[in-house]
């Protein structure tokens, strides 16, 4: 599997010439506005500040100039982040990157195409388990596609259920470009495909999402009936992630993407299993605990000791697969497991965005 950065914590990409031109265009349009080209006295007068040259003098002029410069700079920053937000959030690997032959792993999934409500054509793999009435709807993490998850699919196939693995728009062979609303529509389209085309009963659909996919799974589960929800190594909200990454108070409100899973998960009317590695350096362990605390009963928490963000299966091994298998078989029995999550706590001094 490929590396899976959080929706906000990724590589810092060098902007292309086109990107620089767009930013310059936005910045110049702001800086060249009539208000900023006025003399401080005139600008202050329009803003309701009465300046008397004899009494107030240069200090107030400089203060007004500084204030106008700061406002302009803040607007430029907001425009910049809004214009290029999706470049910072999503890292979609395109076909053929990562697409080994499933036969190498002893798998024979069927390639299917699903159309989202806005017309986007989405690529997916369906791995059948004829003896099972249940299906695992699998939403992968960022910076990977379904081809990169073949080893994990092989492990999940041992659980004896059907599997549908989806590539969001812009990932793998899927059309379009990703954004928050778009990946939610993709998740909904995959759910509807299982119900309407494959004729699965909603109570037999178990949603599984890793990292970014966890936010998609929570969104779909909060709007549709399902048999269970599994969220692995996922964030509680995009704003909290932005606060952790940039260390700037209020930075989360600049971004349009919210990924507010902690607010949505109480609406899930199905058993919930939260899984998180205790040494996750991408999405901190306490975010998994926050999702667990916000979820309704029945719910369970599985802390994978020593696991990071992308090696939960490798570190968790057989106990991890056994926990998944037990949940898939009887999700409602998690009520009998009053788990007390253990692991690193929220860092001292952390403040909400």
N, C-alpha and C positions, 0 to 999 in steps of 0.2 A: 504493500500500500504506500501511497505517496504521503509526503508530509502534509499535515492539515492545520494550517494556522487558523487562529480565531477569525471571526468575521472582520475584526478591526486590526488585529495584531499581525500584520504581514510584512512582506518585504517592502522596502522603500524604493519604488521604481523611479528611474529618471524620466522626466516628462519629455515627450516628443516635441519637435518643433511646432507641430500643430497645437499641442496643449499649451505651449508657452504663448503662442499668438492669441489663443482664446483668453487666457488669463490676463495678458496685456491689454486686450481689448476691453475686458470688464473693468480692469483697474483704471485705464485711461478715461473711460466714460464716467467713472465716479470722480476721479481727481479733477477732471475738466468741467465738473458741474459748476453752474453760475455761483453757487454759494461759496465754493472753495476758491474761486478766482477773485472774489471780492476782497477788498481791504478789510482787515479785522474790524474796524469801526463800523463799516457798513454791514458786514455779516452779523455783528453783535446786535446792531439796531434791528435787523430783520428778525433776529431771535428773541427780541424783547429786552435786550440789555442796553441800557442808556449809558454811553461812555462820554465822559467829560475829559477832554485832553488835558486840561489844566489840573484837574484834581486827581484823575486816575493814572494818567501817564502810561509809560511803556510796560510796566509789570502786567497790567490787566490785558494789554494788547497781546503780549506774549502768551498769556494764559489762554486767551481765546484762540490764538493760532495753534497752540498745543492741543487744545480740546478738539478743534476741527480736524487736525492731523490724525489724532487718535481715532476719531469717529470714522474718517476715511479709511484708515488702516483696518479697523474692525470690519467694515463693510467689504473690503477687498478679501480679507480672510474668509468671511462667510461665503462670498461668491465663489472663491477658489475651492473650498471644501465641498460646497453644493455641486459645483460643476464637475468635479472629479471624484466624488464620493465612491461611486461604484468601482473605480479603479483601485481604491484603497481597500475595499471590502471583499471583492470577489477575485479569485484567481482560477478561472476555469481552464483546465487542460482540455485541448481539443483532440478529436480523433485525427491520426492514429496513436497519439501519445498515450501510452499505458495499456493499449488494447492487445494483450496477448490472446492467443487462441484459448477458449475455455476448455478445449480438449486436453490441453497440457495439464489441467487440474482435474481431469476426469469428469468434467461437467458438460452438459448439453442443454444450456438454456435456449429458449426460443426468443429471437429478437422481435420485439413488438414496437409499434409506433402509436403514440397517444396524442390526441389533439387537445390542447388547453382551450379554455373558453374564449381566449382572445386570438385563437388561430395558430398559436405556436405549436410546431410539430416536435414532440418529445420522444427520445429514444429510450428504450427500457429492455431489460431481460426478464423473462419469466421462466423460473425453474420449477417444474411440476413435481409434486409428490402425490401421485394418484390415490394413495391410501389415506390421505389426510384431508379433512374438511377445512383446515385452517391455513391462513396465509400470512406471511411476514412481509409487510410493506416497508421496504428499506430505503431510508434517505441518508445518503453518504455525506461526508464532511466537505469542507472547502478544499480547493487545490487538488481534487481527485475526481475521477469519474468511475463509472461502473466497471470499466476494464481493469482499473487499479485495485478493485475489491474482490478479485476472483479467489484469492487465498482465503479471505474471510467468508466468501460465499460457500466455499468448500466446507469450511468448519460449520457454518450455519445449516448446510444441507444435512449434516448428521443429526440435526434436531427433528427431522422427519416431517417438516411442514413445507408447503408451497412458498416460494419466494418471488417477490416482484421488486427488482432493483431499478430505480429511476435515475436518469440524468436530467438535471434541471436545464432550463434554457441556457444555451451558450456552452454547456458542458458536453464533452464527448461528441456525439453526432447530433445532439439536439440543436434546434434552430434558436435564433434570437440572442439577446444579451440579458444577463441576470440583473435583477433588482429585487428588493424585498417583496413588493406586491407580486412580482412575477413568479418567484420561487414558491410563494404560497399558492398561487393559481396552479402551478405545476403539481404540487402535492395534492391539491384537491382533484385535479384531473386524474391522477394515478388512483386515488381512492374510488372515484366514480367508474374508472375502467374496471376495477375489481368487482364492483357491485353490479354494474350494468352489462358489461361484456363477459366477464368470467363467472358471473352469478354467485359470488361469494356472499354469504349472509354477513351483515355488519358485525355481529357478535363474534364472528370467526376471523375478523381482520385485526391483527396485532400490529400496531405502528411502532417502528424502531427508527430512531434518528441519532446520528453521531455528530457532535459539534454543531456546525451550521444546520445539519439535518435534524438535530434535536429541536431547533426552533420551528422548522417546517412541520415536524411530527406533532409538536404541541399545538400549533395553529390548526392543523387538520383535525386532531382529536377534540379540540375545543368546540368545533363546529359540526361534528358528525358523530353518530354512534359507532362504537368500536368495541372490540373485546379486551383491549389492553393497550397501554402506552409504555414504551421503554425509551428512556432518554439517557444517552451516554455521553459524558464529557462535554456537556453543553452549557451555554451561558444563561444567566438569569435575565439579563437585558443588555441591549447594545449600548445604552448610555453608561451603564456601569463599566462595561469593557473599555469604552472610550476614556473614561476617567482614569482607569488603571494604566492605560497605554500612554496617554499624553500628560498626565499629572497636572492638568489645568482645570480648575473649578469651572463648571458650566460648559465645558467643551462638548458634552454629550448633546446639548440642545442645538448645536450647530448642524449635526447630522440629521438627515431625514430618516434614515433607517433606525428603527427602534428595537426590533426583536424582543418585545416585552413578554417573554415566556412566563416570567414569574406572575404577571398579571393575568395571563390567559389560563394557566394550568389549573386554577381552582374551578374552571368551567368544565373540565374533563370529567365526564360521567362514566368512568371506567377505571379498573385497577391500574395503578401506576408503579413502575419500577425505575428508580433512579440509580445509575451506575456512574462512578467517578473514581479516577485514579488519585491516590493520596499525594503523588508527586507531579501532578499536572502543572506544567509551567506556562501553558498557553491560556487555559481557562481555569482559574483557581478552584480548588476543592470546595471552598465555601459557597461558590455559586451553585454547585450541585446540591449542597445542603439547603440552600435557600429555595431551590425548586422543590425539594422534598418537603420542606416545612409548609410551602404554599399549596401543595397538592391535597386533594381530599382523600379520605379513607375510602377503600383500602389502598394502602401504599406500602412500599418497602424501599430500603436503601441498601445498596451493595457497594461498599468501599473496597477497591482493589488495591491492596497494600503494595506500595512501591511502583505502581504503574504511572506512566506519564500520560500524555495526551493521545498518542497514536499507538501505544503498545498494550492497551488494556487486554486484548485477546491473548497476546503473547505472554504477558505477565500473569494474567488471571488463569490461563490454561483450563484444565478440566473443571475446577470449581466454578469458573466463570460460565462455561458452557452448561454445566449442570444447573446453575441458577437460572440461566435463560430457558433451558428446557423445562424446568419446573414451572416457571411463569407461563410459558406458552401452553402447557398442558392444563393448568388450573390457575389462571390469573387471580381469581377471587380469593384464593387461599393466602394471599399476602397479608390478609387481615390478621392472621395468626402469628405474624412476625413483627412484633413491635420494635423495629430496629432503632438503635441509637447511633447515628452516623459518627464515625471517629475520623480524625485527620486534622490537617492544618486549619486553624480558624481564620476568620477575616483579619487582615492585617490591622494592627493598632493604628489609630489615627485616620483610618479610612472614613471618608465622608461621602454621602450619596451625591450623585451628579445633580 
